[in-house]
Amino acid sequence: MPGEFATGGAESAFRRRIGLFCMEPAAMRIELLKSKLHQACVTHSDLHYEGSLGIDIELMEAVGFYAYEKILVTNINNGVRLETYAIPEPFGSRRIILNGAAARHGCVGDRIIIMSFCWLEESEVREGKHKPRVLRLDERNEPIRPIPAAPTTEEISSMLEG
């Protein structure tokens, strides 16, 4: 059984005595892009807020970001990359707010890419069914194409950790 000592024989007694044990190799998990807002425009900056990135909840829902989910933010204007978490801003406001320390990494008007990731089993990746949800935005944070329909249960499960 995986994770248990091999049984029987002098070799297994030796392995137990010196602390070695036989485990089946773990399945490889691969981190893939889950969600992305591409070329969002920073609308506000608040250095004295506790931290995080404020994002219009309509845009969050469109790509599948969760409130307080860890995100990676890349600033197209200056090349800075930072990790923080997403907090919802009012629906339809198109607000993208650099808060706290993140406010030092960009300015109002900067274009940023906001991403989240998920872990999938290698076998799931090989099936080729996982597709990240990506939304490209214009300078007013309006989607360049219409916001996609709400994801199906299958799409949601493909975005979530195994």
Secondary structure in CASP SS format (residue, H / E / C, confidence):
PFRMAT SS
TARGET T0000
AUTHOR 0000-0000-0000
METHOD secondary structure of the structure
MODEL  1
M C 1.00
P C 1.00
G C 1.00
E C 1.00
F C 1.00
A C 1.00
T C 1.00
G C 1.00
G H 1.00
A H 1.00
E H 1.00
S H 1.00
A H 1.00
F H 1.00
R H 1.00
R H 1.00
R H 1.00
I H 1.00
G C 1.00
L C 1.00
F C 1.00
C C 1.00
M C 1.00
E C 1.00
P C 1.00
A C 1.00
A C 1.00
M C 1.00
R E 1.00
I E 1.00
E E 1.00
L E 1.00
L E 1.00
K E 1.00
S E 1.00
K E 1.00
L E 1.00
H E 1.00
Q E 1.00
A E 1.00
C E 1.00
V C 1.00
T C 1.00
H E 1.00
S E 1.00
D E 1.00
L C 1.00
H C 1.00
Y C 1.00
E C 1.00
G C 1.00
S E 1.00
L E 1.00
G E 1.00
I E 1.00
D E 1.00
I H 1.00
E H 1.00
L H 1.00
M H 1.00
E H 1.00
A H 1.00
V H 1.00
G C 1.00
F C 1.00
Y C 1.00
A C 1.00
Y C 1.00
E C 1.00
K E 1.00
I E 1.00
L E 1.00
V E 1.00
T E 1.00
N E 1.00
I C 1.00
N C 1.00
N C 1.00
G C 1.00
V C 1.00
R E 1.00
L E 1.00
E E 1.00
T E 1.00
Y E 1.00
A E 1.00
I E 1.00
P E 1.00
E E 1.00
P C 1.00
F C 1.00
G C 1.00
S C 1.00
R C 1.00
R C 1.00
I E 1.00
I E 1.00
L E 1.00
N E 1.00
G H 1.00
A H 1.00
A H 1.00
A H 1.00
R H 1.00
H H 1.00
G C 1.00
C C 1.00
V C 1.00
G C 1.00
D C 1.00
R E 1.00
I E 1.00
I E 1.00
I E 1.00
M E 1.00
S E 1.00
F E 1.00
C E 1.00
W E 1.00
L E 1.00
E E 1.00
E H 1.00
S H 1.00
E H 1.00
V H 1.00
R H 1.00
E H 1.00
G C 1.00
K C 1.00
H C 1.00
K C 1.00
P C 1.00
R E 1.00
V E 1.00
L E 1.00
R E 1.00
L E 1.00
D C 1.00
E C 1.00
R C 1.00
N C 1.00
E C 1.00
P E 1.00
I C 1.00
R C 1.00
P C 1.00
I C 1.00
P C 1.00
A C 1.00
A C 1.00
P C 1.00
T C 1.00
T H 1.00
E H 1.00
E H 1.00
I H 1.00
S H 1.00
S H 1.00
M H 1.00
L C 1.00
E C 1.00
G C 1.00
END
